[in-house]
Structure formats: C-alpha cells, structure tokens
Amino acid sequence: MQHPSYRGSFKPFVSPRDPCPPITVKYFVLPPQIFTNFQQPGLPQFSPEEALIHGSLWPQFVDGFFREEGIS
C-alpha cells in the first residue's frame, strides 16, 4: 500500500523591514489519522516492541517522519 504524501509547504510573507533573516519556505506535516473517519475493525497491528519504535500500534497510522527532521 502506497501512502500519500502528507508533507506540504508554503511561502510566508516576508516583510522588507523584518530585522531577522527571513524564512522563505515553511514546511508542515498532516498526520494520516486526520484522513480516517473511523477505525476499521481488524486492522493489522505491530507487536508491542515495534509499536514503541514506530509510535503507533497500527501500520496504517505511521507517517514515516521522525523527530530528527524537526517535524514530529
């Protein structure tokens, strides 16, 4: 199953009078849970050890982003 891309970006307004260096592009992540209206019964599950590693019990809700990216 291919996961859709949950990343997005936008270009905020940059003021000519801003004293700080501008951030020209900002990135965001939409978690896969917000696209699920209800949890279907019988979804596959990780083992408890794997669930702790991935941060979710269900593989469907793992988005693949990590804290090292500064996103989660």
N, CA, C and O atoms as CSV, one atom per row, in Angstrom:
chain,resi,resn,atom,element,x,y,z
A,1,MET,N,N,0.839,-1.185,0.000
A,1,MET,CA,C,0.000,0.000,0.000
A,1,MET,C,C,0.880,1.241,0.000
A,1,MET,O,O,1.766,1.385,0.843
A,2,GLN,N,N,0.634,2.125,-0.937
A,2,GLN,CA,C,1.396,3.364,-1.007
A,2,GLN,C,C,0.721,4.429,-0.166
A,2,GLN,O,O,-0.488,4.640,-0.264
A,3,HIS,N,N,1.516,5.106,0.671
A,3,HIS,CA,C,0.975,6.195,1.473
A,3,HIS,C,C,1.036,7.487,0.671
A,3,HIS,O,O,2.049,7.767,0.028
A,4,PRO,N,N,-0.022,8.271,0.699
A,4,PRO,CA,C,0.053,9.578,0.040
A,4,PRO,C,C,1.012,10.490,0.785
A,4,PRO,O,O,1.347,10.243,1.943
A,5,SER,N,N,1.443,11.524,0.127
A,5,SER,CA,C,2.380,12.464,0.747
A,5,SER,C,C,1.636,13.365,1.713
A,5,SER,O,O,0.658,14.016,1.344
A,6,TYR,N,N,2.103,13.400,2.952
A,6,TYR,CA,C,1.470,14.225,3.969
A,6,TYR,C,C,2.280,15.496,4.230
A,6,TYR,O,O,1.987,16.231,5.173
A,7,ARG,N,N,3.277,15.755,3.421
A,7,ARG,CA,C,4.084,16.956,3.581
A,7,ARG,C,C,3.507,18.078,2.742
A,7,ARG,O,O,2.900,17.862,1.694
A,8,GLY,N,N,3.714,19.247,3.229
A,8,GLY,CA,C,3.293,20.420,2.472
A,8,GLY,C,C,4.235,21.568,2.763
A,8,GLY,O,O,5.047,21.502,3.687
A,9,SER,N,N,4.126,22.602,1.984
A,9,SER,CA,C,4.958,23.777,2.211
A,9,SER,C,C,4.204,25.011,1.737
A,9,SER,O,O,3.281,24.929,0.927
A,10,PHE,N,N,4.618,26.135,2.256
A,10,PHE,CA,C,4.059,27.401,1.800
A,10,PHE,C,C,5.109,28.490,1.973
A,10,PHE,O,O,6.059,28.344,2.742
A,11,LYS,N,N,4.918,29.585,1.242
A,11,LYS,CA,C,5.844,30.719,1.309
A,11,LYS,C,C,5.170,31.836,2.094
A,11,LYS,O,O,4.223,32.448,1.600
A,12,PRO,N,N,5.637,32.108,3.300
A,12,PRO,CA,C,5.025,33.178,4.091
A,12,PRO,C,C,5.435,34.553,3.572
A,12,PRO,O,O,6.400,34.694,2.821
A,13,PHE,N,N,4.688,35.543,3.987
A,13,PHE,CA,C,5.021,36.919,3.631
A,13,PHE,C,C,6.337,37.314,4.297
A,13,PHE,O,O,6.545,37.048,5.481
A,14,VAL,N,N,7.209,37.940,3.542
A,14,VAL,CA,C,8.492,38.416,4.064
A,14,VAL,C,C,8.478,39.935,4.015
A,14,VAL,O,O,8.420,40.533,2.941
A,15,SER,N,N,8.529,40.541,5.169
A,15,SER,CA,C,8.498,41.993,5.258
A,15,SER,C,C,9.879,42.576,4.933
A,15,SER,O,O,10.890,42.014,5.355
A,16,PRO,N,N,9.941,43.675,4.202
A,16,PRO,CA,C,11.235,44.299,3.941
A,16,PRO,C,C,11.832,44.925,5.202
A,16,PRO,O,O,13.025,45.228,5.233
A,17,ARG,N,N,11.022,45.120,6.234
A,17,ARG,CA,C,11.505,45.732,7.470
A,17,ARG,C,C,11.784,44.712,8.582
A,17,ARG,O,O,12.050,45.093,9.722
A,18,ASP,N,N,11.724,43.446,8.257
A,18,ASP,CA,C,11.967,42.409,9.260
A,18,ASP,C,C,13.439,42.419,9.662
A,18,ASP,O,O,14.307,42.319,8.794
A,19,PRO,N,N,13.749,42.539,10.973
A,19,PRO,CA,C,15.145,42.598,11.398
A,19,PRO,C,C,15.847,41.240,11.363
A,19,PRO,O,O,17.077,41.183,11.395
A,20,CYS,N,N,15.089,40.154,11.299
A,20,CYS,CA,C,15.683,38.811,11.298
A,20,CYS,C,C,15.787,38.296,9.868
A,20,CYS,O,O,15.051,38.752,8.992
A,21,PRO,N,N,16.690,37.354,9.622
A,21,PRO,CA,C,16.740,36.750,8.293
A,21,PRO,C,C,15.416,36.025,8.002
A,21,PRO,O,O,14.923,35.297,8.864
A,22,PRO,N,N,14.842,36.204,6.831
A,22,PRO,CA,C,13.526,35.623,6.558
A,22,PRO,C,C,13.588,34.110,6.344
A,22,PRO,O,O,14.577,33.570,5.848
A,23,ILE,N,N,12.510,33.451,6.732
A,23,ILE,CA,C,12.309,32.045,6.400
A,23,ILE,C,C,11.439,32.057,5.149
A,23,ILE,O,O,10.258,32.398,5.217
A,24,THR,N,N,12.010,31.692,4.017
A,24,THR,CA,C,11.303,31.843,2.752
A,24,THR,C,C,10.303,30.727,2.491
A,24,THR,O,O,9.309,30.944,1.798
A,25,VAL,N,N,10.547,29.530,3.035
A,25,VAL,CA,C,9.623,28.415,2.860
A,25,VAL,C,C,9.417,27.744,4.211
A,25,VAL,O,O,10.384,27.447,4.912
A,26,LYS,N,N,8.160,27.504,4.580
A,26,LYS,CA,C,7.841,26.787,5.807
A,26,LYS,C,C,7.209,25.449,5.436
A,26,LYS,O,O,6.423,25.367,4.493
A,27,TYR,N,N,7.557,24.401,6.185
A,27,TYR,CA,C,7.075,23.058,5.916
A,27,TYR,C,C,6.149,22.595,7.032
A,27,TYR,O,O,6.289,23.010,8.183
A,28,PHE,N,N,5.201,21.732,6.679
A,28,PHE,CA,C,4.298,21.173,7.673
A,28,PHE,C,C,3.974,19.737,7.297
A,28,PHE,O,O,4.195,19.303,6.167
A,29,VAL,N,N,3.443,19.008,8.280
A,29,VAL,CA,C,3.060,17.610,8.089
A,29,VAL,C,C,1.623,17.429,8.559
A,29,VAL,O,O,1.244,17.907,9.628
A,30,LEU,N,N,0.838,16.743,7.762
A,30,LEU,CA,C,-0.513,16.373,8.158
A,30,LEU,C,C,-0.489,14.896,8.549
A,30,LEU,O,O,-0.131,14.055,7.726
A,31,PRO,N,N,-0.860,14.565,9.779
A,31,PRO,CA,C,-0.828,13.164,10.190
A,31,PRO,C,C,-1.895,12.344,9.459
A,31,PRO,O,O,-2.975,12.860,9.171
A,32,PRO,N,N,-1.607,11.076,9.156
A,32,PRO,CA,C,-2.573,10.259,8.407
A,32,PRO,C,C,-3.880,10.024,9.150
A,32,PRO,O,O,-4.888,9.702,8.521
A,33,GLN,N,N,-3.891,10.179,10.483
A,33,GLN,CA,C,-5.106,9.945,11.253
A,33,GLN,C,C,-6.231,10.903,10.871
A,33,GLN,O,O,-7.404,10.540,10.964
A,34,ILE,N,N,-5.897,12.119,10.444
A,34,ILE,CA,C,-6.962,13.085,10.158
A,34,ILE,C,C,-7.743,12.742,8.893
A,34,ILE,O,O,-8.810,13.308,8.656
A,35,PHE,N,N,-7.224,11.822,8.079
A,35,PHE,CA,C,-7.917,11.409,6.863
A,35,PHE,C,C,-8.761,10.158,7.085
A,35,PHE,O,O,-9.382,9.658,6.147
A,36,THR,N,N,-8.790,9.646,8.321
A,36,THR,CA,C,-9.554,8.449,8.646
A,36,THR,C,C,-10.785,8.855,9.453
A,36,THR,O,O,-10.657,9.402,10.548
A,37,ASN,N,N,-11.963,8.592,8.920
A,37,ASN,CA,C,-13.192,8.954,9.613
A,37,ASN,C,C,-13.452,8.056,10.819
A,37,ASN,O,O,-13.899,8.534,11.862
A,38,PHE,N,N,-13.181,6.775,10.686
A,38,PHE,CA,C,-13.357,5.831,11.782
A,38,PHE,C,C,-12.333,4.717,11.613
A,38,PHE,O,O,-11.842,4.467,10.513
A,39,GLN,N,N,-12.025,4.063,12.708
A,39,GLN,CA,C,-11.041,2.983,12.662
A,39,GLN,C,C,-11.750,1.692,12.307
A,39,GLN,O,O,-12.665,1.262,13.010
A,40,GLN,N,N,-11.330,1.084,11.229
A,40,GLN,CA,C,-11.953,-0.148,10.774
A,40,GLN,C,C,-11.551,-1.301,11.686
A,40,GLN,O,O,-10.420,-1.333,12.171
A,41,PRO,N,N,-12.451,-2.245,11.927
A,41,PRO,CA,C,-12.078,-3.398,12.748
A,41,PRO,C,C,-11.135,-4.322,11.989
A,41,PRO,O,O,-11.218,-4.445,10.767
A,42,GLY,N,N,-10.245,-4.965,12.721
A,42,GLY,CA,C,-9.357,-5.963,12.129
A,42,GLY,C,C,-8.138,-5.402,11.423
A,42,GLY,O,O,-7.555,-6.088,10.582
A,43,LEU,N,N,-7.731,-4.180,11.734
A,43,LEU,CA,C,-6.528,-3.637,11.106
A,43,LEU,C,C,-5.303,-4.405,11.587
A,43,LEU,O,O,-5.267,-4.836,12.740
A,44,PRO,N,N,-4.301,-4.585,10.733
A,44,PRO,CA,C,-3.075,-5.241,11.195
A,44,PRO,C,C,-2.405,-4.402,12.272
A,44,PRO,O,O,-2.499,-3.174,12.270
A,45,GLN,N,N,-1.721,-5.088,13.201
A,45,GLN,CA,C,-1.081,-4.393,14.316
A,45,GLN,C,C,0.387,-4.780,14.407
A,45,GLN,O,O,0.783,-5.890,14.051
A,46,PHE,N,N,1.194,-3.819,14.901
A,46,PHE,CA,C,2.586,-4.106,15.224
A,46,PHE,C,C,2.633,-4.890,16.532
A,46,PHE,O,O,1.673,-4.885,17.302
A,47,SER,N,N,3.746,-5.558,16.774
A,47,SER,CA,C,3.972,-6.132,18.099
A,47,SER,C,C,4.203,-4.975,19.061
A,47,SER,O,O,4.511,-3.871,18.612
A,48,PRO,N,N,4.064,-5.187,20.378
A,48,PRO,CA,C,4.263,-4.078,21.320
A,48,PRO,C,C,5.637,-3.415,21.189
A,48,PRO,O,O,5.744,-2.195,21.314
A,49,GLU,N,N,6.678,-4.195,20.940
A,49,GLU,CA,C,8.022,-3.618,20.791
A,49,GLU,C,C,8.108,-2.744,19.542
A,49,GLU,O,O,8.669,-1.649,19.584
A,50,GLU,N,N,7.553,-3.230,18.432
A,50,GLU,CA,C,7.568,-2.443,17.196
A,50,GLU,C,C,6.697,-1.193,17.328
A,50,GLU,O,O,7.031,-0.140,16.785
A,51,ALA,N,N,5.582,-1.313,18.049
A,51,ALA,CA,C,4.696,-0.159,18.228
A,51,ALA,C,C,5.409,0.957,18.975
A,51,ALA,O,O,5.208,2.131,18.662
A,52,LEU,N,N,6.232,0.618,19.951
A,52,LEU,CA,C,7.001,1.640,20.660
A,52,LEU,C,C,8.017,2.309,19.740
A,52,LEU,O,O,8.272,3.508,19.861
A,53,ILE,N,N,8.586,1.553,18.838
A,53,ILE,CA,C,9.573,2.116,17.897
A,53,ILE,C,C,8.887,3.057,16.904
A,53,ILE,O,O,9.384,4.148,16.624
A,54,HIS,N,N,7.734,2.619,16.374
A,54,HIS,CA,C,7.045,3.400,15.337
A,54,HIS,C,C,6.158,4.504,15.890
A,54,HIS,O,O,5.854,5.465,15.184
A,55,GLY,N,N,5.740,4.377,17.145
A,55,GLY,CA,C,4.883,5.393,17.733
A,55,GLY,C,C,3.411,5.176,17.480
A,55,GLY,O,O,2.598,6.050,17.782
A,56,SER,N,N,3.049,4.034,16.935
A,56,SER,CA,C,1.643,3.710,16.691
A,56,SER,C,C,1.489,2.200,16.691
A,56,SER,O,O,2.404,1.474,16.303
A,57,LEU,N,N,0.328,1.731,17.126
A,57,LEU,CA,C,0.068,0.301,17.123
A,57,LEU,C,C,-0.289,-0.195,15.730
A,57,LEU,O,O,-0.083,-1.368,15.421
A,58,TRP,N,N,-0.825,0.688,14.882
A,58,TRP,CA,C,-1.305,0.297,13.569
A,58,TRP,C,C,-0.399,0.865,12.476
A,58,TRP,O,O,-0.140,2.068,12.453
A,59,PRO,N,N,0.085,0.008,11.568
A,59,PRO,CA,C,0.949,0.486,10.471
A,59,PRO,C,C,0.283,1.539,9.587
A,59,PRO,O,O,0.969,2.365,8.986
A,60,GLN,N,N,-1.044,1.515,9.503
A,60,GLN,CA,C,-1.763,2.484,8.665
A,60,GLN,C,C,-1.535,3.907,9.143
A,60,GLN,O,O,-1.594,4.841,8.343
A,61,PHE,N,N,-1.273,4.093,10.440
A,61,PHE,CA,C,-1.142,5.429,11.002
A,61,PHE,C,C,0.296,5.877,11.188
A,61,PHE,O,O,0.541,6.894,11.836
A,62,VAL,N,N,1.247,5.149,10.641
A,62,VAL,CA,C,2.651,5.556,10.722
A,62,VAL,C,C,2.943,6.420,9.511
A,62,VAL,O,O,2.782,5.976,8.374
A,63,ASP,N,N,3.375,7.665,9.750
A,63,ASP,CA,C,3.582,8.594,8.639
A,63,ASP,C,C,5.006,8.602,8.100
A,63,ASP,O,O,5.236,9.146,7.020
A,64,GLY,N,N,5.964,8.025,8.805
A,64,GLY,CA,C,7.319,7.940,8.300
A,64,GLY,C,C,8.178,9.148,8.596
A,64,GLY,O,O,9.288,9.237,8.072
A,65,PHE,N,N,7.720,10.080,9.411
A,65,PHE,CA,C,8.504,11.241,9.762
A,65,PHE,C,C,9.065,11.078,11.155
A,65,PHE,O,O,8.436,10.456,12.011
A,66,PHE,N,N,10.225,11.621,11.388
A,66,PHE,CA,C,10.940,11.403,12.638
A,66,PHE,C,C,11.281,12.710,13.304
A,66,PHE,O,O,11.303,13.758,12.658
A,67,ARG,N,N,11.546,12.655,14.584
A,67,ARG,CA,C,11.921,13.855,15.331
A,67,ARG,C,C,13.204,14.476,14.805
A,67,ARG,O,O,13.386,15.691,14.883
A,68,GLU,N,N,14.091,13.653,14.272
A,68,GLU,CA,C,15.357,14.191,13.765
A,68,GLU,C,C,15.121,15.187,12.630
A,68,GLU,O,O,15.949,16.065,12.388
A,69,GLU,N,N,13.987,15.048,11.935
A,69,GLU,CA,C,13.667,16.000,10.877
A,69,GLU,C,C,13.135,17.317,11.437
A,69,GLU,O,O,13.024,18.306,10.711
A,70,GLY,N,N,12.806,17.328,12.725
A,70,GLY,CA,C,12.263,18.532,13.311
A,70,GLY,C,C,10.793,18.721,13.026
A,70,GLY,O,O,10.274,19.830,13.147
A,71,ILE,N,N,10.108,17.645,12.645
A,71,ILE,CA,C,8.719,17.766,12.253
A,71,ILE,C,C,7.791,17.181,13.301
A,71,ILE,O,O,6.789,17.811,13.640
A,72,SER,N,N,8.084,16.000,13.826
A,72,SER,CA,C,7.172,15.320,14.754
A,72,SER,C,C,7.267,15.910,16.136
A,72,SER,O,O,6.571,15.462,17.047
